[in-house]
Amino acid sequence: MNHDAAVSKANEIAKDVLGPAARQNDKEGRFSSEAVAALGKGGLLALMLPGAAGGPGLGPRSFAAVTATLAEADASVAMVYLMHMAATATIAAARAGAGVAPTLQEIAAGRHLTTLAFSEAGSRSHFWAPISRAKKNGAGVELTAKKSWVTSAGHAQSYVVSSLAPAAKGPTESALYLVPANAPGLSVAGPWDGLGMRANASAPMTLSDCKVPPELQLTDDGAGFQAMLEVVLPLFNLGTTAVALGLCRAAVAGTAAHLKGARFEHLGQSLGESLPTLRAQIASMQIETDGLAARLDDLIDHLERPRETTVLRVLESKAAAGDTAISVTSAAMRACGGAAFSKHMNIERLFRDAHAGAVMAPTGDVLREFIGKAVLGMPLF
Ligand SMILES: Cc1cc2nc3c(=O)[nH]c(=O)nc-3n(C[C@H](O)[C@H](O)[C@H](O)COP(=O)(O)OP(=O)(O)OC[C@H]3O[C@@H](n4cnc5c(N)ncnc54)[C@H](O)[C@@H]3O)c2cc1C
């Protein structure tokens, strides 16, 4: 599979599977197993796996394009996809000797969905500082933790879980572990009923004396933090930026269709023909959306050719994307008036979904705090 084939497959799945079901899945808070099956069958769950692991080895450009395409049809599914991709990269980057080959084979075959279980009730959005601490159990460990939000909870085949290493001396001396869904002691701890992203099962999970054998420890003790920053963060921020772009594109398209289709019959004109204020609003939405697309391209370029400014771009993109998605979908709500407010169209789902990006860790506020410190030459942690 090459880049164009991946994007074309994403378009096909978005049109045939995501689009028709998005409204009802949102309404019912229903996780789309059909979407995950289609992504697996279409080879997209293995998108960035290298050839040696059975994947096409595509890069950040393809990941971003596929994610934005999915988000345009259903951001909940795009979020499931991006969590899977970040977790898969972490599994693929496991320390030497880790026994992850069977999991990677299943991902390559499109039969395995994985996700990240980092955030904890105790340290909230500060995912880099887990409260839970792994306990030595022979050669392996036992994990006990309260994970506050886990996208695809109860639907994934495995979870990449963070915990302080057994002998950790500081709040960031964590390790990452691969926990299969059927591990005794792992359970979904409650329902998911969010304002937006309602169809992605981001429920809390509990680990209770959950035994992890040594071959499923993904990082050395204390190296979890480094994997979070170097492997997960760039992909996660790229993916959430792509989700935001998909939401913005859908908001512009939905608003344009409404302004062209809805009419003032007494004036003999569509809303768009009649009101310059609405044309100005959709123009602003388009400007912000294209600006975000340019920012996404710039981030991709920085990830493809890493340089001094790459870390800053990784931080900036998610902060900006969260704000842009909220701004563009808010403008869409206003431009489409009562029709949007009373749920006659998909705009209010986009508006609700758009609010997730800014509160998902690293939150927009935390990113601004990091960026400010970086600009002032202060240590980030
Ligand atoms: C739809 C959805 C899916 C999610 N999926 C996952 C998942 O799959 N895996 C996972 O691990 N987590 C997941 N999360 C959790 C997410 O990453 C955050 O941990 C969570 O949203 C934080 O919420 P909180 O109420 O605990 O925030 P809090 O930490 O209580 O923050 C409250 C406010 O304080 C601000 N704030 C916090 N710290 C600082 C700071 N240092 N400087 C400035 N402002 C600050 C925040 O920006 C926020 O506005 C998900 C969340 C959502 C909403």
The ligand as an ORCA input file, in Angstrom:
! r2SCAN-3c Opt
* xyz 0 1
  C     -12.723     12.080     24.711
  C     -11.546     11.823     25.597
  C     -10.761     10.694     25.352
  C      -9.668     10.420     26.169
  N      -8.904      9.300     25.903
  C      -7.840      9.004     26.682
  C      -7.047      7.839     26.439
  O      -7.326      7.052     25.524
  N      -5.991      7.580     27.241
  C      -5.660      8.403     28.267
  O      -4.664      8.129     28.939
  N      -6.383      9.527     28.536
  C      -7.458      9.839     27.771
  N      -8.218     10.960     28.035
  C      -7.872     11.800     29.188
  C      -7.224     13.100     28.778
  O      -6.001     12.858     28.122
  C      -6.972     13.995     30.005
  O      -6.220     13.325     30.960
  C      -8.254     14.445     30.642
  O      -9.134     14.954     29.670
  C      -7.947     15.517     31.672
  O      -9.136     15.939     32.306
  P      -9.083     16.397     33.848
  O     -10.453     16.818     34.253
  O      -8.464     15.321     34.662
  O      -8.127     17.651     33.750
  P      -7.381     18.415     34.900
  O      -5.978     17.921     35.015
  O      -8.212     18.396     36.132
  O      -7.318     19.890     34.310
  C      -8.327     20.892     34.578
  C      -7.938     22.164     33.874
  O      -6.674     22.626     34.374
  C      -5.796     22.874     33.298
  N      -4.417     22.520     33.699
  C      -3.994     21.365     34.244
  N      -2.662     21.402     34.463
  C      -2.232     22.603     34.051
  C      -0.961     23.245     34.013
  N       0.146     22.647     34.458
  N      -0.901     24.505     33.521
  C      -2.019     25.125     33.052
  N      -3.254     24.574     33.075
  C      -3.370     23.336     33.565
  C      -6.279     21.968     32.175
  O      -5.932     22.501     30.913
  C      -7.785     21.995     32.369
  O      -8.361     23.109     31.725
  C      -9.333     11.270     27.249
  C     -10.133     12.406     27.492
  C     -11.225     12.679     26.692
  C     -12.053     13.892     26.987
*
